[in-house]
Amino acid sequence: MRIGIMLRSIDEKGGVGVYTRNIVKELLQLDKNNEYTLFYANPANLGLFSDHAKVREVWVKGGNKAAWDQIFIPRACRTEQVDVIFHPKFTVPLFTRCKAVMVAHGADWLIPEQAQFYPWWDVKYMRMMLPFYFRKSSAVISVSRETTDNFNRILKLPAGKIQTIYFAPARHFKRITDRAVLHQVRQRYQLPDKFILTLTKLKGAGRKNLGQVFQAYACYHERTQTPHKLVIGGKDCHLLREEYEIPTDGYGKDILFPGWIDQLDLPAVFSLADLYLYPSNLEAFPIPLTEAMTCGTPILTSNVNGLKEIAGDAALLINPSDTEGIANGMVRILSNSELRESLSRQGLERSSLFSWDLCAKSTLALLERVAVQ
């Protein structure tokens, strides 16, 4: 059969982009039987997978996302004679004769307490269109059990319509022990000797709970004689200093913004960190937790939604709205080497649950099953 993959999200930074790039690579390496047509919105991506014999890469010109999905992709599917169209993100083309499969990265827009973290127009659009996308899809992949349960509960889906398939950090994520590599990465990002790491993005600061992070760090800093510095990685995140009125002295001078950290350097950064701090308010599949686990970095994260599900017993869990609780967790982990070693060991053990081998095999089996239905 011929599988088409919609790749307008392949350039995205963050979890969806990581998933998209990796699932394509893994499917192409695994599947020796089927043919693939890769549809790009950005012509600069042509040639990314040209070394695979059974792959055709096509630039699909289009305007906005809706027009690309609903007008130009259906045309391309007809031209390329696609049997199944797969979108690694929300949405499928509604007016195409081929089977369609999409990936649901959370049901946030349908849940009032979670929808608050998104622009109102996004919430309105998704609440209106998601039922249509689910109805058109022959099957839907969910990135977590919580996401599966939420969609089944809210949309009353037919049994088996949505299936949970965990994904994983990129294969280069592992504990880095090479001192030369660690030194190079430390110098590249000007990282201190002892630090707490968190990753975020400028526009997602509310969802990532950065206000509580700064308050909790101030509390931790005040009660610790030799506090670890706080390193916040992410593009343009230095602007958070002004947005959150972080002082230039006291605890504020120990908050560092190295900017965007390249994916290839992240394993070394995780390996250098004494704690990964991620008290986010809302995540379906928090890929940074799996990255930290794979690198053996102790984790402090929230006891809610996908964070609790993915972290399991491999992290210290706290209430994301409890400033004192977050600060206490930081003190507890950083002052107790045995606890850090235990969390590191449990994280490495739990990381085996998140495998690209399993993800790719399960995804391919679903696509092949849909094609013959």
C-alpha positions in Angstrom: 0.0 0.0 0.0 1.0 3.7 -0.2 1.0 5.6 3.0 0.9 9.4 2.8 2.2 11.5 5.7 1.3 15.1 6.3 4.5 16.9 7.5 3.6 20.6 8.1 4.6 20.1 11.7 8.0 18.7 11.0 9.7 22.0 11.7 8.0 22.7 15.0 10.1 23.0 18.2 8.7 21.1 21.1 7.0 17.7 21.6 5.0 17.6 18.4 8.0 18.4 16.2 10.1 15.8 18.0 7.4 13.2 17.6 6.9 14.0 13.9 10.6 13.9 12.9 11.2 10.7 14.8 8.0 8.7 13.8 8.8 9.3 10.1 12.4 8.2 10.5 11.4 5.1 12.5 8.6 4.0 10.2 10.9 4.3 7.1 13.6 2.3 8.8 11.1 -0.4 10.0 8.9 -0.8 7.0 10.4 -2.7 4.1 7.1 -3.5 2.3 5.0 -0.3 1.8 5.6 2.8 -0.2 5.5 6.3 1.4 4.7 9.8 0.0 5.8 12.6 2.3 3.9 15.8 2.0 5.8 19.0 3.0 4.5 22.4 3.5 8.0 23.8 3.5 10.0 23.1 0.3 13.2 23.4 2.2 12.5 19.9 3.7 12.6 18.2 0.3 15.4 15.6 0.4 15.3 14.9 4.1 14.5 11.2 3.5 15.7 10.8 -0.1 18.0 8.0 0.9 15.0 5.7 1.3 14.1 3.7 -1.8 10.4 3.5 -1.3 9.9 7.2 -0.5 8.5 10.0 -2.7 8.8 13.5 -1.3 6.3 16.2 -2.5 6.0 19.9 -1.8 2.3 20.7 -1.4 1.8 24.5 -1.9 -0.9 26.0 0.1 -2.0 29.0 2.1 -3.0 28.8 5.8 -3.1 25.5 7.7 -6.8 24.9 7.1 -6.4 25.4 3.3 -3.4 23.1 3.2 -5.2 20.4 5.2 -8.6 20.6 3.5 -8.0 21.6 -0.1 -4.4 20.9 -1.2 -3.7 17.7 0.7 -6.9 15.9 -0.7 -5.8 16.9 -4.2 -2.3 15.6 -3.5 -3.7 12.3 -2.1 -5.6 11.8 -5.3 -2.6 12.6 -7.5 -0.3 10.3 -5.5 -2.9 7.5 -5.2 -2.5 7.3 -1.4 -4.3 4.5 0.4 -3.9 5.9 4.0 -3.1 9.5 5.0 -1.4 9.9 8.3 -1.1 13.2 10.2 1.2 13.2 13.2 -0.8 16.1 14.7 -4.5 16.9 15.1 -6.6 17.2 12.0 -7.2 15.1 8.9 -8.5 16.1 5.4 -12.2 15.7 5.6 -12.9 15.5 1.9 -10.7 12.6 0.7 -11.5 9.1 -0.3 -8.5 7.5 1.3 -8.4 6.3 4.9 -7.2 8.8 7.5 -5.3 8.4 10.8 -4.3 11.3 13.1 -2.5 11.7 16.4 -4.1 13.3 19.4 -1.6 15.1 21.7 -4.2 15.9 24.4 -7.8 16.8 24.9 -7.0 20.2 26.5 -9.4 22.3 24.5 -12.4 20.3 25.6 -11.7 20.5 29.4 -12.5 23.9 30.9 -9.7 24.0 33.5 -7.2 23.1 30.8 -8.6 25.2 28.0 -7.7 28.4 29.9 -4.1 28.0 28.8 -5.0 28.4 25.1 -6.3 31.4 23.1 -10.1 31.5 23.0 -10.1 31.2 19.2 -8.1 28.0 19.3 -10.5 26.6 21.9 -13.5 27.5 19.8 -12.1 26.1 16.6 -11.0 22.8 18.2 -14.3 22.3 20.0 -16.1 22.8 16.8 -13.8 20.8 14.5 -12.5 17.9 16.6 -15.7 15.9 16.4 -15.5 16.1 12.6 -11.9 15.0 12.6 -12.6 12.0 14.8 -15.6 11.0 12.7 -13.5 11.1 9.5 -10.5 9.3 11.0 -10.5 5.5 10.6 -8.4 5.4 13.8 -6.8 7.9 16.1 -3.5 7.5 18.0 -3.4 9.0 21.5 -0.1 9.8 23.2 -1.3 8.9 26.7 -3.9 6.9 28.5 -5.3 10.1 30.0 -5.8 11.5 26.6 -7.5 8.3 25.4 -9.8 8.3 28.5 -10.7 12.0 28.1 -11.7 11.7 24.4 -13.7 8.5 25.1 -15.5 10.2 27.9 -16.2 13.6 26.2 -16.8 12.5 22.6 -18.4 9.1 23.3 -16.2 7.4 20.7 -16.9 3.9 19.3 -14.9 1.2 21.1 -11.4 0.9 19.7 -11.5 4.2 17.7 -8.6 5.7 19.7 -5.5 3.7 20.8 -2.7 4.8 23.2 0.8 4.5 21.7 3.5 6.1 23.8 6.4 7.7 21.9 9.9 8.3 23.2 12.9 10.6 23.3 15.2 10.6 20.3 17.6 7.7 20.2 20.6 9.8 20.9 19.3 10.5 24.5 21.4 8.6 27.1 23.5 9.3 30.1 26.6 11.2 29.0 29.7 10.4 31.0 32.5 11.6 28.6 34.2 14.4 30.4 35.3 16.1 27.3 31.8 16.2 25.8 30.4 17.5 29.1 33.0 20.2 29.3 32.3 21.3 25.7 28.6 21.6 26.3 29.1 23.3 29.7 31.2 25.9 28.0 28.9 26.3 25.0 25.9 27.3 27.2 27.9 28.8 30.0 26.4 26.3 32.5 27.4 26.6 36.2 28.9 23.7 38.2 25.7 22.9 40.1 22.3 23.7 38.6 18.6 22.9 38.4 17.3 22.5 34.8 13.9 23.4 33.4 12.9 23.7 29.7 10.1 26.0 28.5 9.0 28.3 25.7 8.2 31.9 25.9 4.5 31.7 24.9 3.8 28.7 27.0 5.0 30.1 30.3 1.5 30.0 31.9 1.0 26.4 31.0 4.5 25.5 32.1 3.8 27.2 35.5 6.8 29.5 35.3 5.3 31.9 37.9 5.4 29.1 40.5 8.8 28.0 39.4 10.3 31.5 40.1 8.5 31.8 43.4 9.5 28.4 44.6 13.1 29.0 43.5 13.1 32.2 45.5 12.0 30.2 48.6 14.5 27.5 48.0 17.3 30.1 47.5 16.5 31.9 50.7 16.7 28.8 52.9 19.8 27.3 51.3 23.4 28.4 52.1 24.9 27.3 48.8 22.0 27.1 46.4 22.1 25.5 43.0 21.5 28.0 40.1 18.4 27.7 38.0 18.9 27.2 34.3 15.9 27.8 32.0 16.4 26.6 28.5 14.3 27.9 25.6 14.2 30.3 22.7 14.0 34.0 23.9 13.3 32.9 27.4 15.6 35.7 28.7 12.5 37.9 28.1 10.9 36.2 31.1 13.2 38.1 33.4 11.3 41.3 32.6 7.9 39.7 32.3 8.1 38.2 35.7 10.1 41.1 37.3 12.9 38.9 38.4 15.5 41.0 40.3 19.1 41.2 39.1 20.4 40.5 42.7 19.5 37.9 45.3 17.9 34.8 43.9 17.5 36.6 40.5 21.2 36.6 39.8 21.3 32.8 40.0 18.6 32.4 37.3 20.3 31.8 34.0 18.9 31.8 30.4 21.2 30.0 28.0 18.7 30.3 25.1 17.6 27.5 22.8 19.5 24.3 23.6 20.2 22.1 20.5 18.6 18.6 20.6 22.1 17.1 20.1 23.4 18.9 23.2 20.4 18.1 25.5 21.6 14.7 26.7 24.8 16.3 28.1 22.8 19.2 29.6 20.5 16.7 31.3 23.5 14.7 32.5 25.1 17.8 34.0 22.0 18.8 35.9 21.4 17.7 39.5 17.6 18.1 39.1 15.1 18.4 36.3 12.3 20.7 37.6 9.0 20.5 35.6 6.0 21.5 37.8 3.9 22.1 34.6 0.1 22.6 34.9 -0.8 20.6 31.8 0.9 18.0 29.6 -0.5 15.0 27.7 2.9 13.4 27.0 5.7 15.4 28.6 8.6 14.3 26.5 11.2 16.2 28.6 10.4 13.8 31.4 11.3 10.8 29.2 14.4 12.6 28.1 15.4 13.3 31.7 14.7 9.6 32.7 16.8 8.3 29.9 19.7 10.5 31.0 19.3 9.5 34.7 18.4 13.0 35.9 16.3 13.2 39.1 12.9 14.7 38.4 10.6 16.9 40.4 7.2 17.2 38.6 3.5 17.7 39.0 1.0 15.1 40.3 -1.5 15.9 37.6 -2.6 14.7 34.1 0.0 13.2 31.8 2.9 14.3 34.0 1.8 11.8 36.8 1.1 9.1 34.2 4.5 9.3 32.4 6.6 10.0 35.6 5.1 7.1 37.6 7.3 6.3 40.5 10.4 7.6 38.9 9.9 11.2 40.1 9.1 13.2 43.2 5.5 14.4 42.6 4.1 17.7 44.0 1.0 19.9 43.6 1.9 22.4 40.9 0.0 25.2 42.7 1.9 24.7 46.0 4.9 27.1 46.0 6.1 25.7 49.4 5.7 22.2 48.2 7.8 22.8 45.1 10.5 24.5 47.2 10.5 21.7 49.7 10.8 19.2 46.9 13.9 21.0 45.6 15.5 21.1 49.0 14.7 17.5 49.7 16.2 16.2 46.4 19.3 18.4 46.3 20.2 17.8 50.0 19.9 14.0 49.8 22.4 12.2 47.6 20.7 8.8 48.3 17.3 10.2 47.1 18.9 11.6 43.9 20.6 8.2 43.2 17.3 6.4 43.8 15.4 8.7 41.5 18.1 8.5 38.8 18.0 4.6 39.0 14.2 4.5 38.9 14.1 6.9 35.9 16.5 4.8 33.9 14.4 1.7 34.6 11.2 3.4 33.7 12.6 4.9 30.5 12.4 1.4 28.9 8.6 1.9 28.7 9.1 4.6 26.1 10.6 2.9 23.0 10.6 4.0 19.4 10.8 0.3 18.4 7.5 -0.3 20.1 6.0 3.0 18.9 6.9 2.4 15.3 5.7 -1.2 15.3 2.4 -0.3 16.9 1.9 2.6 14.5 2.7 0.6 11.4 0.3 -2.2 12.5 -2.5 0.3 13.0 -1.9 1.9 9.6 -1.9 -1.5 7.9 -5.0 -2.6 9.7 -6.8 0.6 8.7 -5.8 0.1 5.0 -7.6 -3.3 4.8 -10.8 -2.4 6.7 
